[in-house]
């Protein structure tokens, strides 16, 4: 297994590290992004821990290529804000269209370069979806009709078996969000794209644990392990 660190975006304002992990054998390609919103710190920690584990050899990718961008929006992260404008509304909406933000452009250019089979975008949200269908905390979100739906359902079932408190159980949501990384990846790259949302009201250590477990489930389902 080989891990290389690179810098995304040429501007010093937006420059952020990303990691390319090459498995022992050829296989699928997965892109993992986090920190599209700068105040969603548990998801960023989970992504960085995965990269660190790969570097240290604690986590072995047997097959495929894994690209991890732990903190997409470094400027928003330093200020601990969501980011203005909302970066997750600035990704391309049409094949001929352009991103409306330099960072979204850089991320999508990288995605075009590697043509991921899977794209996981890690986030955090308010509320517990088990208690209200109007909130996004504790959900996996994909586009309607996505080929990722059966895998999402299996992972949700596995996660919920391990969570004793039913209020914290995960749910599946299916909807398009034009301008988001998820919908851009699905529409324009035909990737299986999933937004992972943990709930802000839970302890940070618990949110990190859930994010890491979900990513590991996806890596296993996609054939990386």
C-alpha positions, -999 to 999 in steps of 0.1 A, spaced: 0 0 0 13 34 -10 1 68 5 11 101 -11 2 136 3 -6 164 -21 -20 199 -20 -53 208 -35 -59 243 -50 -30 266 -61 -42 296 -41 -26 300 -7 -60 310 7 -76 278 -4 -47 253 -3 -55 221 16 -39 187 19 -53 156 3 -41 120 3 -40 93 -24 -39 58 -10 -31 31 -35 -42 -4 -25 -21 -35 -29 -41 -46 -59 -61 -28 -86 -98 -21 -78 -125 6 -75 -119 43 -68 -134 62 -38 -133 99 -31 -139 110 6 -144 147 12 -150 164 45 -149 200 58 -169 214 29 -185 232 59 -158 245 82 -176 240 115 -184 203 111 -153 192 129 -161 156 139 -164 146 102 -131 162 95 -114 144 124 -128 111 111 -114 117 76 -80 128 89 -78 98 113 -85 75 83 -56 91 64 -33 89 94 -42 52 99 -33 45 62 0 64 65 9 45 97 -2 11 83 -29 7 109 -55 5 81 -47 -15 50 -65 -9 17 -62 -43 -1 -77 -31 -35 -84 1 -53 -76 38 -50 -87 60 -21 -86 98 -22 -92 116 10 -96 154 14 -101 159 52 -106 197 53 -118 210 20 -126 245 33 -95 254 53 -105 291 56 -139 283 70 -123 257 93 -99 282 108 -128 306 115 -150 277 127 -178 288 104 -200 270 78 -186 292 51 -200 320 30 -211 314 3 -222 278 12 -196 258 -7 -220 229 -10 -242 250 -33 -214 259 -57 -205 227 -75 -213 224 -112 -249 217 -121 -245 208 -158 -218 190 -178 -210 222 -196 -213 243 -164 -186 256 -141 -183 256 -103 -191 289 -86 -162 288 -61 -125 281 -66 -125 253 -40 -155 236 -55 -138 239 -89 -106 223 -75 -124 194 -58 -145 187 -89 -114 189 -111 -98 163 -89 -129 141 -91 -130 143 -129 -93 133 -129 -98 101 -108 -134 93 -119 -145 78 -86 -169 49 -85 -179 61 -50 -179 96 -35 -186 100 3 -191 135 15 -189 137 53 -211 162 72 -228 170 104 -263 183 110 -289 194 136 -315 171 151 -321 133 152 -338 120 121 -353 92 142 -374 118 161 -382 141 132 -382 134 94 -375 172 88 -339 170 102 -308 155 87 -288 143 118 -280 106 117 -288 101 80 -272 87 48 -284 108 19 -282 99 -18 -299 109 -50 -332 92 -59 -327 61 -79 -290 59 -70 -272 26 -73 -259 33 -38 -293 28 -22 -290 -10 -15 -256 -5 0 -268 24 22 -297 3 35 -273 -25 44 -249 -2 62 -278 16 81 -290 -19 92 -255 -27 105 -250 6 122 -284 5 139 -277 -30 153 -247 -16 171 -265 15 185 -285 7 217 -303 40 219 -329 39 191 -331 77 190 -296 77 175 -304 53 148 -296 62 112 -321 67 84 -319 69 46 -330 100 27 -331 103 -11 -332 138 -27 -312 159 -51 -295 191 -40 -283 210 -71 -250 226 -65 -239 200 -39 -209 177 -42 -233 147 -40 -256 157 -68 -227 169 -90 -209 136 -86 -240 116 -93 -252 136 -123 -220 145 -140 -196 117 -131 -222 88 -126 -205 80 -92 -224 64 -64 -225 94 -41 -235 95 -5 -237 123 21 -230 111 57 -247 132 84 -241 127 121 -260 147 147 -243 177 163 -260 172 197 -241 139 203 -207 139 219 -179 147 195 -161 114 202 -194 95 194 -198 114 161 -163 107 151 -168 70 159 -200 68 138 -183 86 109 -154 62 110 -176 31 113 -197 42 83 -167 49 61 -152 15 70 -186 -2 61 -185 16 27 -149 5 21 -158 -31 28 -190 -30 7 -171 -14 -22 -144 -41 -21 -114 -21 -7 -109 -45 22 
